[in-house]
Every structure is written in C-alpha cells, then in structure tokens.
C-alpha cells in the first residue's frame, strides 16, 4: 500500500479510535492524546489498559477488517508503564492478548521516590 493510501486509511481509523478511546487517553497540559500516526506505524497512549485495550482491538477489527488493515503482533510492543511484570500477564489475559506471544511486552514500575 502506498504511504498516501495508508495515511488516508489510518486517519479514518484514528478518528474512530479517538472517539471511542478519548476517556482513556493521556492528558498533557490540558490536551488529551490518544494516538500518534506515522507512515506505517501508530503509537497509542492509554490509561486503564484493562478497559481501553479491548475497545481499541474491537475498533481496529471493525474498521480494519473490511479494508484489510490488521495488527502485526510480531512488530508490536505493549509498553506498560507503572505496571508490575507479574501483573502484566493477568492484564494480557484480561484484554485478550494472552495468545499473542509474538507481541513484545515491556513493563516498568514507577513509584514515588524511584
């Protein structure tokens, strides 16, 4: 797919995802951020992943299926900030990513005083 066609398709997906995920985006200086779009990559910023990730995956399935877009789990990473590694396995099961073993899971716990 050409970069222009990819950008057009991804923009529509981003708009649909933004509407569904707005409550779970991150807020920086009074601006809500849900996603950053690049030519062939997308970064998604979410709080409360146990609620937001299933909504994101559902939006991607509903939108991406008809136009042929899908998640390449071998090239995907899930970065869990502030989540203990032992908690991340339970979170993956809850959000439906447990069987996606090729998805890289990165987990960092940040606490006051770290």
N, C-alpha and C positions, 0 to 999 in steps of 0.2 A: 504494500500500500504506500502511496506517495506521502511525503510529510504533510502536504496540504490536506489531502483527504483524511489522514489520520487526525490532524488538528481539528478539522470540522466535526468528525465523529466524536472525538474526545471532548470537545466543547459542549456538545449536547449531553453527553454522559455526565460531565462535570456539573452542568446546570441542574440536571435531575438529581444527582447525588447531593449537591449543595442544599437543595430544598429539603431533602429527606434528613440530611445529617447536620443541619445548621445548629440544632441544640447541643450536639456533641463535638463541635469544632473547638479549637483553642482560641482564646481571646488574648490579643497582644495590643496594648494601648488602645482599647475600646474598638478594635477591629477583629471580627470573627474570621478565622482562617479554617478552611476545610481541606483544600487541596491546592497543590502547585502542579501545573501542567507543563510538560516539556515535550519535545517532538515525539518520542516514543515511550516516555516514562511519565508516571504520575506519583506524586507524594501525597499521601492522605494523612491529615492530622486529626486525631480523635481523642476525646476523653471518654471514660467509661466504655472501654472496648467490648465488654461483655454485652452491652446493648447496641453499640454503634456498628460493630463489625458485621453482625448478621444483616442489619439494614443495608450496609454497603454491599455485601455479597449479593443480596436479593436485588438491589438496584442494578448491579452490574450484570446479573443473569437476565433480568427482564429487558434491559436495554441492549446488552452486548450480544445476546443470542441471535436476534434477527439480523444484525449487521455483521456478525462474525467476530466480534471482539471477545476476548477471554483473558483470564489471568494466567500468566506463565509462572507457575509456582517455583520452577527451577531458578528463575531470575528474580524472585520476590523475596523480600525480607520483612519481617514483622518486628519492629523495634518497640519494646515495651519499657517505657521509662517509668521508674518508680514501682515496678512490679518484680517481686522476688522470682527467681528462676523456678522454684518449686511451685509457685502459684501459676506460672505461665502454662504448664501442662494442663491444669484444670481449666484455665481460660481457653486454651485451644480446643479442648473438647466441647466446652460450652458454646463457642462461636462457630463450630463446625469445621475447623481447620485441622483437627486431630489427624486425619488420614493424609494430609498434605505434607508428607515427610520431607519433600524436597524444598519446602519453604524454610528459609533460614530464620531462626528465632533468636533474637538478641534481647537480653533482659538486663537492665541496670536498676539498682535500687538507690534512690537518692533520698536522704533523710536530713533533717535539720542537724547541723553540726558536721556533716560529711565534707 
